[in-house]
Amino acid sequence: MTLTLHLAPGTIALAVHAALEEAGAEYELRWLDFTAAEQTSDAYLAINPKGRVPTLVTAEGTLTETIAILEWIAETQAPPLMPDTAWARARMRETMTYLASTAHVNHAHKMRGHRWADDPAAHAAMRAKVPETMAASARWLEDRMEGDWVAGSFSVADPYLWVITRWLDGDGVPLADYPRLHAFRERIEARPAVARVAAQH
């Protein structure tokens, strides 16, 4: 069965798209139009009741949540995109968990404040805080980079970090101020698989 990835432009689903391409997987793309609220349609909610992306439909069932999908790709596709030591795998998961729990949430405060508050003034306050919180995330990630890739060798954590680096300038955090992250983005975008995916987003 060909894998089916449900995704939308500008979202973290780009990380899964890049991982599938890096792995040489056979997959189909189903694009959702968030401006038309397609993620809240009955048809899509029947696939993913959370109404979010990414969603990956496999022969075994449907997966949601970026980390879960990326780890499944790393463990089931060839070439493997998982580090080969327990320590490196833990470091990979450490970074991916931080991206999901902190950096992505910081970014979402810019346009999805309604998830946390109903008061428009609170939404404005969240948006105003984004440059500060994303700069803190960028600093943590910058200081953590010790080599070319998140966990030593290229892994599914790298497409995840790549998407976050793509968001920084728009969040008021100049990527050029973080030389390791800037070099990382140039390095990953030079990979043929990532370049193919970037051209579609």
C-alpha positions in Angstrom: 0.0 0.0 0.0 1.3 3.4 -0.9 1.5 5.8 2.1 -0.8 8.8 2.0 0.4 12.0 3.7 -2.2 14.7 4.5 -0.5 18.1 4.8 -0.9 21.8 4.4 1.5 24.5 3.2 3.5 26.2 5.9 2.9 23.6 8.6 5.1 21.1 10.4 3.9 18.4 8.0 6.7 19.6 5.8 9.1 17.7 8.1 7.3 14.4 7.4 7.2 15.1 3.7 10.9 15.6 3.7 11.5 12.5 5.7 9.4 10.4 3.3 11.4 11.7 0.4 14.7 11.1 2.1 13.7 7.5 2.8 12.7 6.9 -0.8 9.2 5.9 0.3 6.3 5.5 -2.1 3.7 8.0 -1.0 0.9 10.2 -2.2 0.2 13.8 -1.0 -3.3 15.1 0.0 -3.1 18.8 0.4 -5.5 20.6 2.7 -6.5 24.2 2.3 -6.5 25.7 5.8 -7.8 29.0 4.5 -11.0 27.1 3.5 -10.9 25.2 6.8 -10.7 21.9 5.1 -9.0 20.5 8.2 -12.4 20.8 10.0 -14.4 19.1 7.2 -16.3 16.0 8.1 -14.3 14.1 5.5 -11.0 15.0 7.1 -12.2 14.7 10.7 -13.1 11.1 9.8 -9.4 10.5 9.1 -8.0 12.6 11.9 -10.4 13.8 14.5 -7.9 16.3 15.8 -8.3 18.3 12.7 -4.6 18.9 12.3 -1.7 17.9 10.1 0.3 15.8 9.5 -1.7 12.6 9.2 -0.1 9.6 7.6 -2.3 6.7 6.4 -0.4 3.4 6.3 -1.4 -0.2 5.6 -1.4 -0.8 9.4 -3.5 2.2 10.2 -3.4 6.0 10.6 -0.7 7.9 12.5 -0.9 11.5 13.8 1.6 13.6 15.7 4.9 14.5 14.0 7.3 12.7 16.3 5.3 9.4 16.1 5.2 9.6 12.3 8.9 10.5 11.9 10.0 7.7 14.2 7.8 5.2 12.3 9.4 6.4 9.0 12.8 6.0 10.6 12.2 2.5 11.7 10.3 1.1 8.7 11.7 2.7 5.6 15.1 2.4 3.9 17.6 3.9 4.2 17.2 4.0 7.9 16.9 7.5 9.4 17.5 6.5 13.0 20.9 6.9 14.8 22.6 3.6 15.6 23.4 4.1 19.3 21.1 4.4 22.3 22.7 7.7 23.2 22.3 9.3 19.8 18.7 8.1 19.6 18.0 9.7 23.0 19.6 13.0 21.8 17.5 12.8 18.7 14.3 12.4 20.7 15.4 15.1 23.1 15.6 17.6 20.3 12.4 16.5 18.6 10.5 16.6 21.9 11.8 20.2 22.5 10.7 21.2 19.0 7.2 19.8 19.6 6.7 21.0 23.2 8.4 24.3 23.1 9.5 25.8 19.8 6.4 24.8 17.8 4.1 26.1 20.6 6.0 29.4 20.7 5.5 29.7 17.0 1.8 28.8 17.2 1.2 31.7 19.6 1.6 34.0 16.6 -1.6 32.9 14.8 -3.3 30.3 16.9 -3.8 32.1 20.2 -7.5 31.0 20.2 -6.2 27.6 21.3 -5.2 29.1 24.7 -7.5 32.1 25.2 -10.7 33.7 24.0 -9.7 37.3 24.8 -8.4 39.2 21.7 -6.1 41.1 24.0 -4.6 37.9 25.1 -4.1 36.9 21.5 -2.2 40.2 20.8 -0.1 39.6 23.9 0.9 36.1 22.7 1.8 37.5 19.2 3.9 40.2 20.8 5.8 37.6 22.8 6.7 35.3 19.8 10.0 37.1 18.8 11.3 36.7 22.4 10.3 33.1 22.9 11.4 31.9 19.5 14.7 33.7 20.0 15.1 31.7 23.2 14.4 28.5 21.3 16.8 29.4 18.5 19.5 30.1 21.1 19.0 26.7 22.8 19.1 24.9 19.4 22.1 27.0 18.3 24.1 26.1 21.4 23.1 22.4 21.1 24.4 22.0 17.5 27.7 20.1 17.8 28.1 18.8 14.2 26.4 18.8 10.9 23.3 17.0 12.1 21.1 16.9 15.2 22.3 13.4 16.3 25.6 13.0 14.6 24.3 11.2 11.5 21.4 12.5 9.4 18.1 11.4 11.0 14.4 12.3 11.0 15.2 15.0 13.6 16.9 17.0 10.9 13.8 17.7 8.7 12.0 18.6 11.9 14.6 21.2 12.8 14.7 22.4 9.2 11.1 23.4 9.4 11.6 25.4 12.6 14.5 27.2 11.0 12.3 28.2 8.1 9.9 29.8 10.5 12.4 32.0 12.4 12.7 35.0 10.1 8.9 35.3 9.9 8.7 35.1 13.7 11.0 38.1 14.0 14.1 36.1 14.7 16.8 36.6 12.0 18.3 33.2 11.2 21.5 35.0 10.2 22.1 35.8 13.9 22.5 32.0 14.6 25.5 30.9 12.4 25.2 27.2 13.3 21.5 27.0 12.5 22.0 29.1 9.4 24.7 26.7 8.1 22.5 23.8 9.0 19.7 25.1 6.9 22.0 25.7 3.9 23.4 22.2 4.4 20.1 20.4 4.6 18.6 22.3 1.7 21.5 21.2 -0.5 20.3 17.6 -0.1 18.5 16.6 -3.3 15.5 15.0 -1.5 15.0 18.1 0.7 15.4 20.4 -2.3 12.7 18.5 -4.1 10.3 18.9 -1.2 11.2 22.5 -0.6 10.2 23.3 -4.3 6.7 22.1 -3.5 6.2 24.3 -0.5 
